[in-house]
Amino acid sequence: MIVRLTAAMLMILTGLLPAATQAQTAAAIRNHAVSLLGPAQLPPGFAHFPYANPAAPKGGEVAVGAVGTFDSFSPHIVRGSAAGATLQIYDTLLRANADEPQVAYGHVAHTIETAADGRSVSFELRPEARFHDGTPMSAEDVLWTFNTLVAQGRPHYRQYWADVAELRVETPHRITFVFKQAGNRELPAILGQLEVLPKHWWATRDFAKPLTEPPLGSGPWRIERFEFGRTLVLARVPDYWARDLGTARGLANFDRRRVEYFRDPTVAMEAFKAGQVDFRQENIAKDWATAYDFPAVRRGLVKKEEFRHRLPTGMQGFVMNTRRDVFKDVRVRQAVALVFDFEWANANLFYGAYTRSRSYFSNSNLASTGIPEGAELSLLEKYRAKLPAGLFSEEFRLPVTDGSGNNREVLRQSLDLLRAAGWTVKERKLVNAAGQQMRFEILLNNPSFERVALPYVQWLGRLGIEARVRTVDSAQFQRLSDTYDYDMTVHVFGQSESPGNEQRGFWTCDSAKHEGGDNAAGVCDPVADQLVEAVINAPDREALETTTRALDRVLLSGWYVVPHWHLASIRAAYWDRFGRVDVPIRSGMVFDAWWIDQTRAEATDAARRAGN
């Protein structure tokens, strides 16, 4: 850590501050970065991130594809279908290093000062920080942004920042966040992710309504043109105020970044093959294995590459909405989860590419294993009366089948659970005491996922359950998701090496109530609530790992999802027109650090014009 003398410290030396203030200020720690897992690797004034080329040429245009649509530029509110790329026009107080776990460096803020008692953090803004209209960025903008997002933004802002008691604008370029309690180690980093919005620009506009004009930003990109539902073009800001900072040098190298929207993933793939899109990430194993055998690939004009990463993969799964009566009983949820035959799906649909996820914190040392022991057992003992007995004596397990798709033993286990929950099979239908058949709908927003959901529907049918798949467009899916108007859907709970405030949004009773939130399953468990707070306020790394494993175990015992799978790499295909720093990166890849290689681009463009 780096400690510098501040003006306040000099006042202490001359006796101009009261004793109580002197003690707190003298011990405050000032730094150029926030790190949760150890000292920051990059020094003050570092030249650039290791995956960025400071001499990268600027210029050219890149086209990327997106499946879906957009009708607004308001990603911070629930209403409307916002263009996600809008966030790229804003700067944040801190900027993360993609090659370093849980470290963020000063960007808009050049210094971060943390109180010795952990009850506050102050950000000192760079005087040169400006919005695109030339207006200086100030602490008042930070204050307005925070208050507006808490009052009118998506629910996760209130949940992430719930421990903030007040904000103090101390100078035009210094703002202090005072916390309700000490111990929330992650909160300074969370606050550093704040996208600073221009108070003066929003003064004549209604923040709560979807925005249909390009907003004013401060980042390396601005919105140049758009056609709602079809195209969004971001243009590089040549006089970007932060272009020479280490957190920005060598990034945002394209003159234009064009996002083309497609309603159908098949059409998006055809656009890539035709050269209308330059870069795409591939999330479908079958397409990765079979869809890239076309002339441009065979001639080397299109490259396929897997970028290995070292990140926690969280949990993806069919999420059961416990707000619906059909999924209120944990025995029903367990029975429905057991029926999914991952081994069959991996062999027949995914070409053996995936690993089954058995934890909400998969691919990390935060995942629970075996049965609870030591400190984790001591922690869970406090809640023994409220937890299932098996949590203490049995390891969480998912069935491992022979992949044949004919798993009679698993079906028997599921039927036993369903009978215990009051369901019986009559005339090949699973019915309750009133004779009503169990029915539910699986909501999807991507037709390509139907090939996973439809076999699952068949397996559920063997239990007498009538399940059906409903695929809707992205705008309708967003509305249904925001209002939790579904029985079951596919959802991803992303995780990091240092879980914290975001867990409130995933798992707590309060988060289950608010529209547009992240608690897709409607989890409301007093034990989970208490463990979430324990995770957030863990005093050290050892306690964080222990508490996170305990939370993981409690969530798994609730059977809120049908666990899917994960992959420790990013699959990308791109036309051979780019340059990049060819080094391994913790996050796998950072496309924002790529640039147009003029020689390659000319050869590729010539081939595309010739129809090759």
C-alpha positions in Angstrom: 0.0 0.0 0.0 1.1 3.6 -0.7 0.5 6.2 2.0 0.8 9.9 1.0 0.5 13.0 3.1 -2.8 14.8 2.4 -3.7 18.4 3.1 -5.7 17.1 6.1 -2.6 15.3 7.4 -0.5 18.4 7.2 -3.3 20.2 9.2 -3.0 17.5 11.8 0.7 18.2 12.2 0.0 21.8 12.8 -2.8 21.0 15.3 -5.6 22.6 13.2 -8.0 19.6 13.3 -9.8 18.2 16.4 -8.3 15.1 18.0 -11.0 12.6 16.9 -10.7 13.7 13.3 -6.9 13.6 13.5 -6.9 10.0 14.6 -9.2 8.8 11.8 -7.6 10.8 9.0 -4.0 10.0 10.0 -4.6 6.3 9.7 -6.5 6.5 6.4 -4.9 4.6 3.6 -4.5 6.3 0.2 -3.9 4.2 -2.9 -4.2 4.2 -6.7 -6.1 0.9 -6.7 -8.6 -1.2 -4.8 -7.6 -4.9 -4.3 -9.5 -7.6 -2.5 -7.1 -10.5 -2.8 -3.7 -9.0 -2.2 -1.5 -6.1 -3.3 -2.1 -4.6 -6.7 0.4 -5.7 -9.3 0.7 -2.5 -11.3 2.4 0.6 -9.7 1.1 4.1 -9.6 1.4 5.7 -13.0 1.7 2.4 -14.8 1.9 2.8 -18.6 -0.8 0.4 -19.8 -2.5 -2.9 -19.0 -0.4 -6.0 -20.0 -2.8 -7.0 -22.8 -2.9 -3.6 -24.4 -0.5 -2.2 -27.0 0.2 1.5 -26.4 1.4 1.8 -30.0 -1.7 0.1 -31.5 -2.8 1.9 -34.7 -6.1 3.6 -34.5 -8.6 3.3 -37.3 -11.0 1.1 -39.3 -14.4 -0.2 -38.5 -15.4 -3.5 -36.9 -18.8 -5.1 -37.0 -20.1 -7.4 -34.3 -23.5 -9.2 -34.1 -26.1 -9.3 -31.5 -29.2 -11.5 -31.3 -32.2 -9.5 -30.1 -33.3 -5.9 -30.4 -33.2 -2.5 -28.7 -35.5 0.4 -28.4 -33.8 2.7 -25.9 -30.5 3.9 -24.5 -31.4 3.5 -20.8 -29.6 0.4 -19.5 -29.9 1.6 -15.9 -33.7 1.3 -15.7 -36.1 -1.6 -15.9 -38.3 -0.1 -18.7 -37.5 -0.7 -22.3 -35.0 -2.9 -24.1 -31.7 -1.0 -23.9 -28.8 -1.4 -26.1 -26.1 -2.9 -23.9 -23.3 -1.2 -25.9 -24.6 2.1 -24.4 -22.6 1.4 -21.3 -19.4 1.8 -23.3 -19.9 5.5 -23.6 -19.5 6.1 -19.9 -16.5 6.2 -17.7 -16.3 4.7 -14.2 -14.5 5.8 -11.1 -12.2 2.7 -11.3 -11.3 0.4 -14.1 -10.6 -3.4 -13.6 -7.5 -5.1 -14.9 -8.7 -8.2 -16.9 -5.5 -10.0 -16.1 -5.6 -9.6 -12.3 -8.2 -11.1 -9.9 -10.4 -8.5 -8.1 -8.2 -5.4 -8.6 -9.5 -2.1 -10.0 -7.3 0.9 -10.7 -8.1 4.6 -10.4 -9.6 5.9 -13.7 -12.0 8.9 -13.2 -10.7 8.8 -9.6 -6.9 9.1 -9.3 -6.8 8.3 -5.6 -8.9 6.1 -3.3 -8.8 6.9 0.4 -10.1 4.2 2.8 -10.8 5.1 6.4 -8.9 3.1 9.0 -12.1 1.9 10.6 -13.5 0.7 7.3 -16.5 3.0 7.7 -15.9 5.2 4.6 -14.2 5.5 1.3 -13.3 8.7 -0.6 -12.7 9.1 -4.3 -10.6 12.1 -5.6 -11.5 12.8 -9.2 -9.1 13.8 -11.9 -9.5 17.5 -12.7 -9.1 16.7 -16.4 -12.1 14.2 -16.5 -14.7 15.6 -18.9 -17.9 14.7 -20.6 -18.1 14.7 -24.4 -19.5 18.3 -24.4 -16.4 19.6 -22.6 -18.1 19.9 -19.2 -15.8 18.9 -16.3 -16.9 15.8 -14.4 -17.4 16.7 -10.7 -18.2 15.1 -7.3 -21.7 16.5 -7.8 -22.2 14.3 -10.9 -21.2 11.3 -8.8 -23.6 12.3 -6.1 -26.4 12.8 -8.5 -25.7 9.5 -10.3 -25.7 7.5 -7.1 -28.9 9.0 -5.7 -30.7 8.7 -9.1 -29.8 5.1 -9.6 -30.9 4.2 -6.0 -34.2 6.0 -6.5 -35.0 5.1 -10.1 -32.5 2.5 -11.3 -32.7 -1.3 -11.5 -33.1 -3.0 -8.1 -29.6 -4.3 -8.0 -28.2 -0.8 -7.4 -30.2 -0.5 -4.1 -29.1 -4.0 -3.1 -25.4 -3.5 -4.0 -25.2 -0.2 -2.2 -27.5 -1.0 0.7 -24.6 -0.4 3.2 -24.1 3.2 2.1 -25.5 5.5 4.8 -24.7 8.9 3.2 -22.5 10.7 0.6 -20.5 13.9 1.3 -19.3 16.2 -1.4 -16.2 17.6 0.3 -14.7 19.5 -2.7 -15.6 19.8 -6.4 -13.4 16.8 -7.0 -13.7 14.7 -3.8 -16.6 12.7 -2.6 -16.9 10.4 0.4 -19.2 7.4 0.9 -20.0 6.8 4.5 -21.0 3.2 5.4 -23.6 1.9 7.8 -21.2 -0.5 9.3 -17.6 -1.6 9.0 -16.6 -4.9 7.5 -18.0 -4.6 3.9 -14.6 -5.0 2.3 -16.0 -5.2 -1.2 -18.0 -2.0 -1.1 -15.2 0.4 -2.2 -14.7 -1.7 -5.3 -18.4 -1.9 -6.0 -18.7 1.8 -5.8 -15.8 2.2 -8.1 -17.8 0.5 -10.8 -20.3 3.5 -10.8 -20.8 4.9 -14.3 -20.7 8.6 -13.8 -23.6 10.3 -15.6 -23.8 14.0 -16.4 -26.2 15.8 -14.0 -26.5 18.9 -16.3 -27.6 16.8 -19.3 -30.2 14.9 -17.4 -31.7 18.1 -15.8 -34.2 18.5 -18.7 -35.0 14.8 -19.1 -37.0 12.2 -17.2 -34.5 9.5 -16.1 -37.4 7.0 -15.4 -38.5 6.9 -19.0 -36.7 5.0 -21.8 -34.3 7.3 -23.6 -34.7 7.5 -27.4 -31.9 10.0 -28.1 -28.2 9.3 -27.7 -27.1 10.2 -24.2 -24.1 12.3 -23.3 -21.2 10.3 -22.1 -17.5 10.7 -21.1 -15.8 7.4 -22.3 -13.8 6.5 -25.3 -16.9 6.0 -27.5 -19.9 8.0 -28.4 -23.1 7.0 -30.2 -22.7 8.2 -33.8 -25.9 6.8 -35.5 -28.5 4.1 -34.9 -31.6 2.5 -36.2 -33.7 1.0 -33.4 -33.8 -2.7 -33.5 -31.2 -3.0 -36.3 -28.0 -1.1 -36.0 -25.9 0.9 -33.4 -22.7 2.6 -34.4 -20.2 3.8 -31.8 -17.5 6.2 -32.9 -14.2 6.6 -31.2 -13.7 9.9 -29.4 -10.4 11.2 -30.8 -9.9 13.7 -28.0 -11.0 11.4 -25.2 -9.8 12.9 -22.0 -8.3 9.7 -20.6 -6.5 8.4 -23.7 -3.1 8.7 -22.2 -3.9 7.1 -18.9 -2.6 3.6 -18.2 -6.2 2.4 -17.7 -7.1 3.4 -21.3 -3.9 3.5 -23.4 -3.9 0.9 -26.1 -7.7 0.3 -25.8 -10.6 1.4 -28.0 -8.6 1.2 -31.2 -11.3 1.0 -33.8 -12.6 4.3 -35.3 -16.1 2.7 -35.4 -17.7 -0.2 -33.6 -20.9 -1.3 -35.4 -23.4 -3.6 -33.7 -25.8 -5.4 -36.0 -28.9 -6.8 -34.4 -30.5 -10.0 -35.7 -33.8 -11.5 -34.6 -32.6 -15.0 -35.3 -29.3 -16.7 -34.4 -29.2 -18.6 -37.7 -29.4 -15.3 -39.6 -26.6 -13.9 -37.4 -24.4 -16.8 -38.3 -25.1 -16.4 -42.1 -24.2 -12.7 -41.8 -20.9 -13.7 -40.3 -20.2 -16.2 -43.0 -21.0 -13.5 -45.6 -18.5 -11.1 -44.0 -21.2 -8.6 -42.8 -20.0 -9.3 -39.3 -16.3 -9.5 -38.4 -16.2 -11.1 -35.0 -18.5 -13.4 -33.0 -18.3 -15.5 -29.8 -19.8 -18.9 -30.1 -21.8 -20.3 -27.2 -23.3 -23.4 -28.9 -21.1 -26.4 -28.8 -22.8 -28.0 -31.8 -22.2 -25.0 -34.0 -18.6 -24.7 -32.8 -18.1 -28.3 -34.0 -20.0 -28.3 -37.2 -21.0 -24.8 -38.5 -17.6 -23.4 -39.3 -16.7 -25.6 -42.2 -17.2 -23.0 -45.0 -14.7 -21.7 -47.6 -13.4 -18.7 -45.7 -12.4 -20.9 -42.8 -10.7 -23.5 -45.1 -8.8 -20.7 -46.8 -7.6 -19.2 -43.5 -9.6 -16.0 -44.0 -11.7 -16.8 -40.9 -10.0 -18.0 -37.7 -11.4 -20.2 -34.9 -9.8 -19.9 -31.6 -10.4 -21.0 -28.0 -9.1 -18.5 -25.4 -8.6 -20.3 -22.1 -9.6 -18.3 -19.0 -9.0 -18.7 -15.2 -12.3 -17.4 -13.9 -15.1 -18.7 -11.7 -17.9 -19.9 -14.0 -20.8 -19.5 -11.5 -24.0 -21.4 -12.2 -26.1 -21.7 -15.3 -29.3 -23.8 -15.2 -33.0 -24.2 -15.7 -34.2 -22.0 -12.9 -37.4 -22.9 -11.1 -39.5 -19.9 -10.1 -40.5 -20.6 -6.5 -43.1 -17.8 -6.7 -45.2 -20.3 -8.6 -47.1 -23.0 -6.7 -45.8 -25.8 -8.7 -42.2 -25.2 -7.5 -42.8 -24.3 -3.8 -42.0 -27.8 -2.5 -38.3 -28.6 -2.4 -39.0 -32.2 -3.1 -40.7 -31.4 -6.4 -37.7 -29.2 -7.3 -35.2 -32.0 -6.5 -37.2 -34.5 -8.5 -37.4 -32.2 -11.5 -33.7 -31.5 -11.3 -32.6 -35.2 -11.1 -34.3 -36.1 -14.3 -32.1 -34.0 -16.5 -29.5 -36.3 -18.2 -26.4 -34.3 -18.6 -24.3 -37.2 -19.8 -26.7 -37.9 -22.7 -26.8 -34.2 -23.6 -23.0 -33.8 -23.4 -22.5 -36.8 -25.7 -25.3 -36.1 -28.2 -25.6 -32.4 -28.2 -22.3 -30.9 -27.0 -19.7 -33.1 -28.5 -18.4 -33.8 -25.0 -17.3 -30.2 -24.6 -18.7 -29.4 -21.2 -18.2 -30.1 -17.5 -21.3 -30.4 -15.2 -21.7 -27.6 -12.8 -22.2 -28.9 -9.2 -21.8 -25.6 -7.4 -23.0 -22.0 -7.6 -19.3 -21.1 -7.5 -18.0 -23.7 -9.9 -14.5 -23.6 -11.3 -13.2 -22.0 -8.0 -12.1 -22.9 -4.5 -15.3 -21.3 -3.2 -17.3 -24.3 -4.2 -18.5 -26.6 -1.5 -17.4 -30.2 -1.6 -17.9 -33.3 0.6 -19.7 -32.8 3.8 -19.2 -29.7 6.0 -16.2 -29.8 8.3 -14.2 -27.5 10.6 -15.1 -23.9 10.5 -17.8 -24.4 7.9 -19.5 -27.0 10.1 -19.2 -24.7 13.1 -20.9 -21.9 11.1 -23.7 -24.1 9.8 -24.3 -25.7 13.3 -26.0 -22.4 14.3 -28.7 -23.1 11.7 -29.0 -26.9 12.1 -32.6 -26.7 13.1 -33.6 -24.8 10.0 -31.6 -26.9 7.5 -32.2 -30.4 6.1 -30.4 -33.1 8.1 -28.8 -34.5 5.0 -26.9 -31.3 4.4 -24.6 -32.3 7.4 -24.2 -36.0 6.5 -24.5 -36.4 2.7 -22.4 -34.8 -0.1 -24.5 -33.0 -2.6 -24.6 -35.2 -5.7 -26.1 -35.1 -9.2 -26.8 -38.3 -11.0 -24.1 -39.6 -13.3 -25.7 -41.7 -16.0 -24.5 -44.0 -18.7 -25.6 -41.5 -21.3 -28.2 -43.8 -22.9 -31.1 -41.5 -22.1 -32.9 -44.4 -20.4 -32.3 -43.9 -16.7 -34.8 -45.9 -14.8 -33.1 -45.6 -11.4 -33.2 -41.8 -11.6 -36.8 -41.9 -12.5 -37.6 -44.1 -9.5 -35.8 -41.6 -7.2 -37.7 -38.7 -8.7 -41.1 -40.5 -8.3 -40.4 -41.3 -4.7 -39.7 -37.6 -4.0 -42.9 -36.6 -5.9 -45.0 -39.1 -4.0 -43.7 -37.8 -0.7 -44.7 -34.3 -1.9 -48.3 -35.5 -2.5 -48.2 -36.3 -6.3 -49.2 -39.7 -7.7 -49.3 -41.2 -11.2 -52.7 -42.0 -12.6 -53.3 -43.0 -16.2 -49.7 -42.0 -16.9 -50.2 -38.5 -15.6 -48.6 -37.0 -12.5 -51.5 -35.6 -10.5 -52.1 -34.0 -7.1 -54.8 -34.8 -4.6 -57.3 -32.7 -6.6 -56.5 -34.7 -9.7 -54.7 -31.9 -11.5 -51.8 -32.8 -13.6 -48.4 -31.2 -13.0 -47.8 -28.7 -15.8 -45.2 -26.0 -16.3 -43.6 -24.0 -19.1 -39.9 -23.5 -19.9 -39.4 -19.9 -21.2 -36.5 -19.4 -23.7 -35.3 -16.4 -25.7 -33.1 -18.4 -28.1 -34.4 -21.1 -30.5 -31.0 -22.8 -30.4 -31.6 -23.8 -26.8 -34.7 -25.8 -27.8 -32.6 -28.7 -28.6 -31.6 -28.9 -24.9 -35.1 -28.2 -23.5 -37.1 -30.5 -25.8 -35.3 -33.8 -24.7 -35.7 -32.6 -21.1 -39.4 -32.2 -21.7 -39.5 -35.8 -22.9 -37.7 -37.0 -19.8 -40.2 -35.1 -17.6 -43.0 -36.7 -19.6 -41.9 -40.1 -18.4 -42.8 -39.0 -14.9 -46.3 -37.9 -16.1 -45.3 -34.2 -16.1 -46.7 -32.0 -18.9 -43.9 -29.5 -19.7 -43.8 -27.3 -22.8 -41.2 -25.0 -24.3 -42.0 -21.4 -25.2 -39.5 -19.3 -27.2 -40.1 -15.5 -27.4 -38.1 -12.6 -28.8 -35.6 -10.8 -26.7 -37.8 -7.8 -25.9 -40.7 -10.0 -24.7 -38.3 -12.2 -22.8 -36.9 -9.2 -21.0 -40.3 -8.0 -19.9 -41.3 -11.5 -18.7 -38.0 -11.9 -16.9 -38.3 -8.5 -15.2 -41.8 -9.3 -13.9 -40.9 -13.0 -13.0 -43.7 -14.1 -15.3 -42.4 -17.6 -16.0 -42.4 -21.1 -14.4 -38.9 -22.1 -15.5 -36.3 -20.4 -17.6 -32.5 -20.4 -18.3 -30.5 -18.1 -16.1 -26.8 -17.5 -15.3 -25.7 -16.5 -11.9 -22.2 -15.1 -12.6 -19.6 -15.1 -9.8 -16.2 -13.7 -9.1 -13.2 -14.7 -6.9 -14.6 -12.4 -4.2 -18.4 -12.8 -3.7 -20.0 -9.9 -1.9 -22.8 -7.4 -2.3 -24.2 -8.9 -5.5 -25.3 -11.9 -3.5 -28.1 -9.8 -1.9 -29.6 -9.5 -5.3 -29.4 -13.2 -6.1 -30.6 -14.9 -2.9 -32.4 -12.6 -0.3 -36.0 -12.3 0.6 -35.9 -8.6 -0.1 -34.6 -9.1 -3.6 -37.3 -11.6 -4.4 -39.9 -8.7 -4.2 -38.5 -6.2 -6.7 -39.2 -6.2 -10.4 -36.2 -6.2 -12.7 -34.0 -7.9 -10.1 -31.6 -10.8 -10.2 -33.3 -13.3 -7.8 -34.7 -15.3 -10.7 -35.6 -18.3 -8.5 -37.4 -16.2 -5.9 -35.2 -17.5 -3.1 -36.4 -16.5 0.3 -34.7 -18.4 3.1 -33.8 -16.8 6.4 -30.6 -18.9 6.6 -29.5 -17.8 3.1 -30.2 -14.2 4.1 -27.9 -14.4 7.1 -25.2 -16.2 5.2 -25.3 -13.6 2.5 -24.6 -10.9 5.1 -21.8 -13.0 6.6 -20.2 -13.3 3.1 -20.4 -9.5 2.6 -18.9 -8.8 6.0 -16.3 -11.6 6.1 -13.2 -10.1 7.9 -10.6 -11.9 5.8 -10.1 -14.3 2.9 -10.3 -17.5 5.0 -13.7 -16.4 6.5 -15.0 -15.4 3.1 -14.2 -18.8 1.6 -15.7 -20.6 4.6 -18.9 -18.6 4.5 -19.3 -18.8 0.7 -19.0 -22.6 0.8 -21.7 -22.7 3.5 -23.9 -20.4 1.4 -23.3 -22.6 -1.6 -24.3 -25.7 0.4 -27.5 -24.1 1.6 -28.5 -23.0 -1.9 -27.7 -26.5 -3.4 -29.9 -28.1 -0.7 -32.8 -25.8 -1.9 -32.7 -27.3 -5.4 -33.6 -24.0 -7.1 -32.0 -24.9 -10.4 -31.5 -27.8 -12.7 -27.7 -27.4 -13.0 -26.2 -27.1 -16.5 -22.5 -27.0 -17.4 -19.5 -24.8 -17.8 -16.5 -24.3 -20.0 -13.2 -22.8 -19.0 -12.6 -21.0 -22.3 -14.1 -18.4 -24.7 -14.8 -19.6 -28.2 -14.4 -16.9 -30.8 -14.4 -16.8 -34.6 -13.2 -13.8 -36.5 -12.2 -12.6 -40.0 -8.4 -12.4 -40.1 -8.1 -8.6 -40.1 -7.0 -7.9 -36.5 -3.9 -7.5 -34.5 -3.6 -8.1 -30.8 -1.0 -8.6 -28.0 -0.6 -12.4 -28.0 -0.3 -13.1 -24.3 -2.5 -15.3 -22.0 -5.1 -13.3 -20.1 -6.8 -14.3 -17.0 -10.2 -13.3 -18.5 -9.4 -15.2 -21.7 -9.5 -12.2 -24.1 -10.2 -8.5 -24.2 -11.6 -7.6 -27.6 -11.3 -3.9 -26.8 -7.5 -4.2 -26.9 -7.6 -5.5 -30.5 -6.9 -3.3 -33.5 -7.2 -3.4 -37.3 -4.1 -4.8 -39.0 -4.1 -2.9 -42.3 -2.3 -5.5 -44.3 -4.5 -8.4 -43.2 -7.6 -6.2 -43.5 -6.9 -5.3 -47.2 -6.3 -9.0 -48.1 -9.5 -10.0 -46.3 -11.6 -7.2 -47.8 -10.4 -8.1 -51.3 -11.3 -11.8 -50.8 -14.8 -10.8 -49.5 -15.4 -8.5 -52.4 -14.5 -11.4 -54.7 -17.1 -13.5 -53.0 -14.5 -15.8 -51.4 
